[in-house]
């Protein structure tokens, strides 16, 4: 490939930077793993005189190989005139959790701290065109609706991705041309994670059978943005703040009604989760009498008010995380949100009465908190972990109760149990983890009883 084509990458980064940050000379926290993508981005920043602080996280997951990644990043940062900040974390801290989710939270927390410390414009990442394709595919495969198929932005107010229009192949050729050193993380060649599977198994075969498929996937993201814009326009025509004009709404086709309600909900709460079953309750609205409502989630409902439907959010009761010590629970019973906790000798347990966890298999103190997206548990009887959201769906926990589910989290942040109101035809008020199940050797147990 010619020199002019290789310099096209630098021109792409230059144009993105100047168009987005036209009124300033930005500096960034530059996330550098040591791989070819981030090393090329750092080199381009050097060539374009874009300043920043290099940030690297050593998870110590690959022994000496991880240390050599850090050494390379530190060495080249100094050579190319960048300040470098590195941290080491222990990957063992992620035991019992989704490692990728945990690692992401660690590094982004580190990056954000550096943004505040050095007063930079934001965080520069080396995501490229192939990453964008994989991101959209994962959203499709995970069942996201069309509005969720949009990809990453070059600039979202915090994260700057100037290589997003550039292919991985062009980045690699640029690296070869400029003899940019980099490190290969061999774990990326394993297919234990969804993105690695797509990258290592799917893409080459898809290219053989469907030339140009990547461009088609990217167009899906563009169409998703068009679809979201169309929903926004419809919403502007038939809504007045949180009031929906009944006559106009009732004229819409059922699928469009559901899409519009989901759009309005996500405008208020971008991270909201709505089951398909509950979303289809929108079809009942024409038969709802004035003053009556349908429940969409535990926090949101739609109420009929004469010629309007009004989207209502329930006022949430604050719930502060509660820390429980073993000594306190052995000394006396504690009640939180109508749930009774105690540590008792493990004798003749009545499993219809509550949950029983082996107190000696838990790391104390434990925390009682609401569940959050990304939480995982290893349910009793299972060999692997499961997302809490999926588990609650499988256990048929209603939307009205799902948001109020509590988790018991041990000191090392492993989820030991989920607590939710007893479900019809099910006696257990929750789920315990396989890791803390009681057995013949159990002497003391954490007993959890739902009093409501």
C-alpha positions in Angstrom: 0.0 0.0 0.0 1.3 3.4 -0.9 2.7 6.0 1.5 -0.3 8.3 0.7 -2.8 5.7 1.7 -1.0 5.0 4.9 -0.9 8.7 5.8 -4.7 8.6 5.3 -5.0 7.3 8.9 -3.1 10.4 10.2 -5.4 12.6 8.2 -8.5 10.9 9.5 -7.4 11.4 13.1 -6.4 15.0 12.4 -9.7 15.9 10.8 -11.7 14.3 13.6 -9.8 16.1 16.2 -10.0 19.5 14.5 -13.7 19.2 13.7 -14.8 18.1 17.1 -12.4 20.2 19.2 -12.3 23.2 16.9 -12.2 25.8 19.7 -9.5 24.2 21.8 -6.2 22.3 21.8 -7.3 19.1 23.5 -5.3 16.7 25.6 -6.4 13.2 26.3 -5.9 10.3 28.6 -4.7 7.8 26.0 -5.6 4.2 26.8 -2.7 2.0 25.7 -2.7 -1.8 26.2 0.4 -2.4 24.2 -1.5 -4.0 21.3 -1.0 -2.8 17.7 -4.2 -0.6 17.7 -3.4 1.5 20.7 0.4 1.7 19.9 -0.5 3.0 16.4 -2.9 5.6 17.9 -0.2 6.8 20.3 2.3 7.1 17.5 -0.2 9.1 15.4 -0.8 11.4 18.4 2.9 12.0 18.5 3.1 12.8 14.8 0.2 15.2 15.1 1.5 16.8 18.3 -1.7 15.8 20.2 -0.8 15.8 23.8 -1.9 13.4 26.5 -1.2 11.1 29.4 -0.7 7.4 28.6 -2.7 5.1 30.8 -2.1 1.3 31.1 -3.6 -1.3 33.4 -1.6 -4.4 34.2 -4.1 -7.1 35.3 -1.2 -9.5 36.0 -3.3 -12.2 34.3 -0.5 -13.5 32.0 2.5 -13.4 34.3 5.7 -12.1 32.7 3.8 -11.4 29.5 1.6 -8.8 31.3 4.7 -7.2 32.8 6.4 -6.9 29.4 3.2 -5.2 28.0 3.6 -2.6 30.7 7.3 -2.2 30.1 6.8 -1.6 26.4 4.0 1.0 27.0 6.1 2.8 29.5 9.2 2.8 27.4 7.5 4.1 24.2 5.5 6.7 26.1 8.7 8.2 27.5 10.5 7.9 24.1 7.6 9.7 22.3 7.2 12.4 24.9 4.2 11.3 26.9 3.7 11.1 30.6 2.8 7.6 31.6 0.6 6.3 34.4 0.4 2.6 35.2 -1.5 0.6 37.8 -1.3 -3.1 38.7 -4.4 -4.9 39.8 -4.9 -8.5 40.9 -7.1 -10.5 38.5 -8.0 -12.8 41.3 -10.2 -10.0 42.6 -12.6 -10.9 39.8 -13.1 -14.4 41.0 -16.8 -15.3 40.8 -17.5 -12.3 38.5 -17.6 -11.7 34.8 -14.0 -10.9 34.3 -14.5 -8.7 31.2 -17.1 -6.6 33.0 -14.9 -6.3 36.1 -11.8 -5.4 34.0 -13.8 -2.8 32.2 -15.0 -1.2 35.4 -11.4 -1.2 36.8 -9.8 0.4 33.7 -12.5 3.0 33.1 -12.5 4.0 36.7 -8.7 4.5 36.4 -9.0 6.5 33.2 -11.7 8.8 34.7 -9.6 9.4 37.7 -6.7 10.5 35.4 -9.0 12.8 33.4 -9.9 14.6 36.6 -6.3 14.6 37.8 -4.8 16.0 34.6 -7.8 18.0 33.5 -7.9 16.4 30.0 -10.6 16.7 27.4 -11.5 13.0 27.7 -10.3 9.4 27.1 -8.8 8.5 23.7 -9.4 4.9 22.7 -8.2 2.9 19.7 -11.5 1.3 18.6 -11.6 0.9 14.9 -14.1 -0.1 12.1 -13.8 -3.8 12.8 -14.6 -3.2 16.5 -17.7 -1.2 15.4 -18.9 -4.1 13.3 -18.4 -6.5 16.2 -20.3 -4.2 18.5 -23.3 -4.0 16.3 -23.3 -7.8 15.7 -23.3 -8.5 19.4 -26.2 -6.2 20.0 -28.2 -7.9 17.3 -27.4 -11.4 18.6 -28.3 -10.4 22.2 -31.8 -9.5 21.1 -31.6 -5.7 21.2 -34.3 -4.0 19.2 -33.5 -2.0 16.1 -33.0 1.3 18.0 -30.2 -0.5 20.0 -28.3 -1.5 16.9 -26.4 1.8 16.6 -22.7 1.6 17.1 -20.1 3.6 18.9 -19.6 7.4 18.3 -16.3 9.0 17.4 -16.9 11.4 20.3 -19.6 10.9 22.9 -18.6 13.7 25.3 -16.2 11.5 27.2 -14.7 8.9 24.9 -12.8 9.9 21.7 -12.4 7.2 19.1 -10.6 8.8 16.1 -9.7 5.5 14.5 -13.3 4.4 14.2 -13.6 4.8 10.4 -10.3 2.9 9.9 -10.0 -0.8 9.3 -7.8 -3.1 11.4 -5.9 -4.1 8.2 -4.9 -0.5 7.5 -3.8 0.0 11.2 -1.6 -3.1 11.0 0.0 -1.9 7.7 0.6 1.5 9.2 2.3 -0.2 12.2 4.5 -2.3 9.9 5.5 0.8 7.7 6.6 2.8 10.8 8.1 -0.2 12.6 5.9 0.4 15.6 6.5 -2.2 18.3 3.5 -3.9 19.9 2.6 -6.9 22.0 0.1 -9.6 21.2 -2.3 -10.7 24.0 -2.6 -14.4 23.3 -5.8 -14.6 25.3 -7.4 -12.7 22.4 -6.9 -15.8 20.3 -9.0 -17.9 22.6 -12.8 -18.1 22.0 -14.0 -18.0 25.6 -15.5 -14.5 25.1 -18.2 -13.5 22.6 -16.1 -10.8 20.9 -13.2 -13.2 20.4 -15.4 -15.9 19.0 -16.9 -13.4 16.4 -13.4 -12.2 15.5 -11.6 -15.5 15.3 -14.3 -17.8 14.0 -16.9 -15.8 12.1 -15.3 -12.9 10.2 -13.0 -14.8 7.9 -15.8 -17.3 6.9 -18.3 -14.5 6.4 -16.0 -12.7 4.1 -15.6 -15.9 1.9 -19.3 -16.3 1.5 -20.6 -12.7 1.8 -18.0 -10.2 0.4 -18.8 -6.7 1.7 -20.8 -8.0 4.7 -19.1 -5.6 7.1 -20.3 -2.6 5.2 -23.8 -4.0 5.3 -23.6 -4.4 9.1 -22.4 -0.8 9.5 -25.4 0.3 7.4 -27.6 -1.5 9.9 -26.2 0.9 12.5 -27.0 3.9 10.3 -30.5 2.6 9.7 -31.0 2.2 13.4 -30.1 5.9 13.9 -32.7 6.8 11.1 -35.3 4.6 12.9 -34.6 6.3 16.2 -34.9 9.7 14.5 -38.3 8.7 13.0 -39.5 7.6 16.5 -38.4 11.0 17.9 -40.3 12.8 15.2 -43.5 10.8 15.8 -43.1 11.4 19.6 -42.8 15.2 19.0 -46.1 15.1 16.9 -48.3 13.2 19.4 -46.8 14.0 22.8 -47.0 17.0 25.1 -44.2 16.5 27.8 -45.1 13.1 29.3 -48.6 13.1 27.9 -49.5 11.1 24.8 -52.5 12.2 22.8 -54.8 9.2 22.9 -56.5 9.6 19.6 -53.3 9.9 17.6 -51.6 7.1 19.5 -54.5 4.7 19.0 -54.2 5.1 15.2 -50.7 3.7 15.2 -50.1 0.1 14.4 -49.4 -2.2 17.4 -45.7 -2.7 16.7 -45.2 1.1 16.3 -47.1 1.8 19.6 -44.7 -0.5 21.5 -41.6 0.9 19.8 -42.8 4.5 20.7 -43.4 3.7 24.3 -40.0 2.0 24.6 -38.4 5.0 23.0 -40.1 7.4 25.5 -39.1 5.2 28.4 -35.4 5.1 27.3 -35.4 8.8 26.9 -36.2 9.1 30.6 -34.1 6.1 31.7 -31.5 4.9 29.0 -30.6 1.8 31.0 -34.2 0.6 31.5 -35.1 -3.1 30.9 -38.6 -3.9 29.7 -39.7 -7.5 29.1 -41.5 -8.2 25.8 -44.4 -9.5 27.8 -44.8 -6.2 29.7 -44.2 -4.2 26.5 -47.1 -6.0 24.8 -49.4 -4.7 27.6 -49.4 -1.4 25.6 -51.9 -3.2 23.3 -54.4 -3.0 26.1 -54.4 0.8 26.3 -57.4 1.4 24.1 -59.6 -0.5 26.6 -58.2 1.1 29.7 -60.8 3.4 31.5 -60.0 6.9 32.7 -58.1 6.8 35.9 -56.9 3.2 35.4 -53.3 2.2 34.4 -51.2 -0.6 33.1 -47.8 -1.4 34.7 -44.9 -1.5 32.3 -42.0 -2.0 34.8 -41.9 -1.8 38.6 -41.2 1.9 38.3 -43.1 3.0 35.2 -46.8 2.8 34.4 -49.2 4.4 31.8 -52.3 5.9 33.2 -55.4 6.9 31.1 -56.4 10.5 31.7 -59.4 11.3 29.5 -57.9 12.1 26.1 -54.3 11.4 27.1 -52.1 8.5 28.2 -49.6 9.7 30.8 -46.2 8.0 31.4 -45.8 7.9 35.2 -42.6 7.1 37.2 -43.0 5.7 40.7 -41.2 7.6 43.4 -38.4 5.3 44.5 -37.7 4.6 48.0 -34.0 5.0 48.7 -32.2 1.8 49.8 -28.8 2.2 51.3 -26.4 -0.7 51.2 -26.3 -2.6 54.5 -23.2 -4.3 55.9 -23.8 -7.3 58.1 -21.2 -8.9 60.3 -21.3 -12.5 61.5 -20.9 -11.5 65.1 -23.9 -9.2 65.0 -26.1 -11.8 63.3 -25.1 -14.5 65.8 -26.0 -12.1 68.6 -29.3 -11.0 67.4 -31.7 -11.1 64.4 -31.6 -8.2 62.0 -34.6 -7.1 59.8 -34.2 -5.2 56.5 -37.1 -4.4 54.2 -39.2 -7.1 55.9 -36.4 -9.7 55.5 -35.0 -11.4 58.6 -31.3 -12.3 58.8 -29.6 -14.4 61.4 -26.7 -16.7 61.9 -27.8 -19.9 63.6 -26.6 -23.5 64.2 -27.4 -25.6 61.1 -30.0 -28.1 62.5 -33.1 -29.4 60.9 -33.5 -26.6 58.4 -37.0 -26.1 56.9 -36.1 -25.0 53.3 -39.7 -23.9 52.8 -39.1 -21.3 55.5 -36.3 -19.4 53.8 -32.7 -19.5 52.4 -29.8 -21.2 54.2 -26.2 -20.4 53.4 -23.1 -22.0 54.9 -21.7 -19.2 57.0 -18.2 -20.7 57.0 -18.0 -20.6 53.2 -18.7 -16.8 53.1 -16.3 -14.0 53.4 -17.5 -11.5 56.0 -18.8 -8.9 56.4 -21.5 -9.3 53.7 -23.4 -6.5 52.0 -27.1 -6.4 51.3 -27.8 -4.2 48.2 -30.0 -3.9 45.2 -28.9 -5.9 42.1 -27.4 -4.1 39.2 -26.7 -4.8 35.5 -23.7 -7.0 35.1 -24.2 -8.9 38.3 -23.7 -12.6 38.0 -24.4 -15.6 40.3 -23.6 -19.3 40.2 -27.1 -20.7 41.0 -27.4 -23.8 43.2 -26.9 -26.9 41.1 -25.2 -25.1 38.2 -21.5 -25.4 37.2 -21.3 -22.0 35.5 -22.4 -18.4 36.2 -25.5 -16.7 35.0 -26.5 -13.1 34.6 -28.8 -12.1 37.4 -31.2 -10.4 34.9 -31.5 -13.7 33.0 -31.9 -15.7 36.2 -34.7 -13.5 37.4 -36.5 -13.9 34.1 -36.1 -17.7 34.3 -37.5 -17.7 37.8 -40.5 -15.7 36.6 -39.9 -12.8 38.9 -42.4 -10.2 37.8 -41.4 -6.8 36.5 -43.1 -5.2 39.5 -40.7 -7.1 41.8 -37.6 -7.4 39.6 -36.2 -3.9 40.4 -36.5 -4.6 44.2 -34.5 -7.8 44.2 -31.7 -7.7 46.8 -28.3 -9.5 46.6 -26.1 -10.8 49.3 -22.5 -9.9 48.4 -19.6 -11.3 50.3 -16.6 -9.3 51.3 -14.6 -10.3 48.2 -17.6 -9.2 46.1 -19.0 -12.7 45.2 -22.8 -12.8 45.0 -24.0 -15.5 47.5 -27.7 -15.1 47.1 -30.6 -13.3 45.6 -33.7 -12.4 47.7 -37.1 -11.7 46.2 -40.7 -12.3 47.3 -41.9 -15.9 47.1 -43.4 -16.7 43.8 -46.7 -18.6 43.3 -46.0 -22.3 43.3 -42.4 -21.7 44.5 -41.6 -21.8 48.1 -38.1 -20.4 48.1 -37.8 -16.6 48.5 -34.8 -16.3 46.3 -31.7 -18.2 45.0 -28.5 -19.2 46.7 -25.1 -19.7 45.1 -23.7 -23.2 44.6 -20.5 -21.8 46.3 -22.2 -21.4 49.7 -24.6 -24.3 49.8 -25.0 -26.1 53.1 -24.0 -29.8 53.5 -23.1 -32.4 56.0 -20.1 -30.5 57.3 -22.1 -27.2 57.8 -22.1 -26.0 61.4 -23.5 -22.5 61.1 -25.7 -21.0 58.5 -26.9 -17.6 57.4 -30.7 -17.9 57.5 -32.8 -15.5 55.4 -36.5 -15.4 55.9 -39.0 -13.2 54.0 -41.5 -11.9 56.5 -44.0 -10.3 54.1 
